[in-house]
Amino acid sequence: MSPIRYSPRMLGELAVRLTDRDRQLIRLIHDFRVLTAPQVSEMFFDTDDAARKRLLALTRMGILERFRPNLPPTMGTAPYHYVIGETAAAVLASESGIDMADFGYRRDRVLGIVYSQRLAHTVGTNGIAVSLYGFARRHPVTELTTWWTEQRCTAEWGAMARPDAYARWTEGRHSLEFFLEYDTGTEPLDRVAHKLDGYTRLTESTRIVTPVLFWVQGERRETNLRKKLKHHPGNMFVPVATGHAGTVNGTVDDGPAGARWLPTDLERPRFRLAELAKHWPGLGPQVAPESSEEGDE
């Protein structure tokens, strides 16, 4: 089946139907490879119903494709997962000023995530970014200013370390750059801890100290991983903290932005994500520059 040839007229007619939010959404799905319906709702919409209606419209337009992974009967039905469609690829190529052929879209590659053994890992890692984006939507003094996906991190540092993400998060006057390791609980703990070897090499090569944050699946996994991390030589050169979804400070659940992070050199208390910068001074900018009215004039 030959690919559709998108004329300027076709793209122009399509452009009228797409909102700025639609364009931002398809770019993120392209970068993240896949997003679930609840994740799209948290990032872009005020209600799940509004998200469902727009996602359905974009699917019917060929902008997005959707699928539901098979789950064991006891786990119910998975939410719809969305990937970009060929029409979205044509829009992105046009906005980037390149031909569709040069954009490199292949439907089989895009849909490869459907059958990938790393689907849960990809969705889980994306979920951390989604939670931070969603938190920033509700709290004006916060911002996820940078989020590099696993693919971009591999292209940048793959010879030494392969983080699941690299990010910069700001809350109030505190900012933190960090590498994320999203642990699904399937790898042996020794293998997870030995990932610090790569980060040690990266630190020695760049002379830039960047914390590594391990997000794990539960208290027991975290306790056992922390024992491994504390005794790993890399822990002396790279700041490390762990966190998981079960740690809620009081009745407010702020997700990974909240007080869920415990550095390996402490037993308590847990820190908010941005406040880890206070515990690790000297990593880079800790204080977000205040705007100057005189300088803005």
N, C-alpha and C positions, 0 to 999 in steps of 0.2 A: 504494500500500500504506500503510494507516494505521499510525501508530506504536503500539507496545504501550503499554497503560496499566498502569503499575506500582502496584499497590495496596500499602498499608502491610504487609499480610500477605506479599505476594510479596517485598518488600524485606527484611522481617524474616527470612524463610526464607533468603534469599540472604546476609544479613549473617552468619548462623551459619556459613556455608561459607567465608567470607573471613577470612583471617588479617590481623594488623596489617601484615605484610610485603606481602600482596596489595594492601592499601589504599594503602600507600606507593608500590608499584609503579605502580598505575594512575594515581595522581596525577602521578607523574613522566612517564609516557608521555603523559598529557594535556598537561602543560606543555611537554615536549620534542617533541611531535607524533609522534615515531616513535623506537623503540629496537630494535636488533637482538638476536637471541638471545644472542650472545656478550656484548653490553653488559649485558643483564639479568643474565646469569650472574656477570659481574665485580662488579656492584653489590650483588647480593643473595644469592648462593648460593656454597657451598663447592665444588661440582662442576658441570660442564656437564650431567651426566646428571640431577641434581636439578632444574636449571633447566628442561631440556627437558620433564620430566614435569609440572612445575607450570604451565608455559606452555601445554602441551597441555590440561591440565585447565581452565585459565582460558579458553582458546579454545572448548572444548566448552560451557562455561557461558555463552558469549556476552559474557563480560567483555572479551575481546580479539579482534581480527581480525588475520590475518597474511597476508603476501604475500612473494614472492621476486622481486626485480627481475631482468630479463633481462640477462645478461652475455655478452660475446663468448665463443665456445666455448673459446678458449685460456685464459680466466680461471676456468673451472670453474663451480661453482654458488654463487650468493649465499646467505648465511644468511637465515633467516626474519626479516622485519621486522614489528614489532608496532605496532598502533595501537589506541586504545580502541574498544570496541564500544558498541552502544546500551545494553546492560545496565550497563556501567561508567559511562556518562553518567548513568543513573538513580541509581546508587549515589552518585556525586559530587554530583548535584543534591540528593539527600536529605540527605547529610551537611552540605551548605552551607545547608540549610533553605530551598531555593527549588524552584519547580515545574520539571518537566522542560522545559516550553515556554520558561521563562525562562533555563534553562541554555544554550540555544542550540546544542544538538547537531544536526548535520546530517551524515548518513553520507557524502554526496557530498563535503562539504568535508573531512572527516577523511581520506577515501581519496584526496583530491586529491594528497597527498604521493606517492602511488604513481607518478603520471605526471609529477610536477614535475621540471623540469630542475635544481632545487636540492636534490634528494634526497641526492646525495653530499655536498653542502656541509652540509646539516642533520645527516646522520649523522656526518660528520667533526667538526663543532663539538660535537655531543653527546658524541662520543668523548673529548674533552678532559675534560668534566665527569665522564664515567664513570670515566676513569682516576684522577682525583683522588678521587672517591668510593671507588673500589676500594682505592686506596692508604691512605686514611684508615681503612678497615675493618681493614687489616692493621697499622696503626701508630697506637697510641692517642694519641700526642702531636700528631697532625695532624687537621685538620678543614676541610672545605669549608663554611664558615658561610653563604656567599651564592652563589647562581648565578641570574642573571637571563637569560632566553632572549632571542633576537633580537627576538621580538615585544614583550616587555616593555620592552626597551631602546628600541625604536622609539617606543613609546607615551610613554616618559619624555623622550627626547632627540632624537627623529627630526627635529626642525626644524634641528638643528645637526650631530649625528653619529649614525651607525647602527652601533654595534658589534655583532658577532655574539654577544657575551655580556659581562656584567659580573659580576665574582666577587670574593670575599674568601677567601683561603687562609691557613691558619695551620699552621706547623710549629714545634713547640717554643716558643721565645720570640719568634719572628718572624712578623709578619702582613703581608700585601700585598693591597691592593685594586688591581684592574686591569681594563682593557678588553681583550677578545680580538678579534683579527682572524684568522679562519681562512682561509688562502689555498689554494685548490685548484690553483693554477697555470694557470688559464684566462684570467685578466684580464691586460692589459698592465701591466708593472711601474710605468709612470708613473701609471696610474690607481690602483694600489694605494697608491703613495706619497702621492698627493694626498688620500687619506683623512685624512691628518694635518691638512688644512685645517679639517675639521669638528671635530676634537678641539681644535685651537687655539681655535676660536670657543667651544667648550664650556668650555674652561679660562678664557677671558677672561670668560665670562658668569657662571660659578659661583664663580670664584676658588678652585677646588679642583683641585689638580694630581693627575691620575690617570694612571699609566703605560699605555701601549698596547703590547701584546705581539702580535707577528705570528708565527703558526705556519705554516710553509711546508712544501712537499713536496720536501725534499732540499737538499743542500749547494750545488749550483750555483744553484738558485733563490734561496737565502738570500744567497749572495755578491752576486748581481746586484741583489737588492732592497736590501741594505744600502747599496750605492753610491748608489742613488736616495734612500734615507731620509736618509743623512748630509748630502746637499746640499739637502734640502728645508727651507725656513724654519721649518716647524713643529717640526722636531727641536730647535730652540733653546728651545721653550716647553713641550714635552711629552716626558717621559722615554719612550724607546722601546727595546725589546729584541726580538730575533728568536730563533727556535728551530725545530728540526725533529726528526723521530723518529730520524734516523740518527746522532745524537750520543749515544753511550753512554759514560759515564765509568767505565772499568774493566769489570768483568764484570756489574755490577748494573744492571738496567734499571728505573729508578723512574718511567719515563714522564715526562709533563710536570711532575711534582713534582720531578724530579731536576735534575742540573746540565746543563741543556740550553739555558739562556737566556744570550744574549750581548748586553749593552747596546751601542747604536750608538756610544758614545763610547769603547769598548774593543775591542781585538782578541783579548784573552784575559784572564782565564780565563772560562769559563762558570759561571753561578751556578745554585744550586738556586732554585726558584721563590720560596719564602718569603724567601730570603737576598737577593733583589733589593732588599728594603727597606733592607738595610745599605748598598747602593751608592747608593741614592736617599734619603738622610735628609731628614726634614721633610715627607714625603708624608702623614703621619697617624700613627696608632699603629703603632710598630715593635715594641713589647714587649707581649706578651700579659700582662694583669694576673695576678699570682700569687694563688692562693686564700689567704685568711686564715682560719685556724682560729678566731681570736677573732671575726672578722666573721661567721662562719657560725653562731655560737652564738646 
